[in-house]
């Protein structure tokens, strides 16, 4: 389908009758939208829906999030995975409070200076919080354009897709248009994403380093602080592997080493 007019009509028609009722779409509060965008990175909508309301009730604004210990944030975050995102949110809150007077900045260069925010996330925040007509791609959006504009082509680059995203963008109402694209894309065959040059088959969670990292954080939430030998025995992980994981988590700012004990940052 190369007819952009018919394409846009199809997407809008779908959205009018089958658009999703998601809580972060009911607000223009930049803080609440930032939280949703960070949570939705590499995480299913269904999982975010379980945590998002509780997170906002517990930490309703940047000031609150900045003041609480990371341990408290992690308790509420538990279940979303990729826990460094929770730490990134806390760091962002601190920067916003101290540098920007508690208000999220409205320019991409400023947003890109925050931890955990890359190009696509910065653009999506500008679209959803401030209705700025930025051009960006996420999984469902990529699927829509692969399905309709590249039905028989493999190894399609995001550069090629971006041209069509820009060509079809609703510059007056980009916020709603992207909602429509993502909702429509969520119903299309996931196999379309295999034609993307960025497609990588996700590795199983069971037995992965991600699973071990999650278990380490759960143990620290339970115990407060532990020794490395205790973790090695509890997790049944070789010492050399555990050491690498712990050092990486320390480097990311998730853990603190003190007097042969390991604690949350």
Number of C-alpha atoms within 10 A of each C-alpha: 11 10 9 13 9 11 16 17 11 13 20 19 14 15 19 10 8 12 16 14 8 10 13 19 17 10 12 13 16 19 21 22 22 23 19 22 18 18 25 18 18 12 13 11 13 9 14 18 16 12 17 20 16 13 17 16 9 13 18 14 19 23 17 14 23 20 12 12 12 18 18 13 19 21 13 17 20 15 14 21 18 18 19 16 20 23 21 19 24 23 18 22 25 19 20 20 18 12 12 12 12 16 17 22 15 15 13 17 11 11 21 16 13 17 16 19 22 13 13 15 22 24 22 24 28 23 21 25 22 16 17 19 21 20 19 20 20 13 15 20 23 21 29 26 23 26 21 14 18 20 12 10 11 14 13 17 14 16 9 13 22 16 11 15 22 14 11 14 16 15 14 11 13 19 22 17 21 24 20 24 23 23 20 23 21 15 11 14 11 14 10 20 24 16 19 19 12 12 14 9 7 6 8 9 10 9 9 10 13 16 14 18 18 15 15 24 22 15 16 17 16 10 10 14 17 17 14 17 13 11 18 17 11 12 14 11 13 10 14 9 11 21 14 11 17 19 15 14 18 17 11 13 14 21 19 16 17 10 6 10 14 20 20 20 14
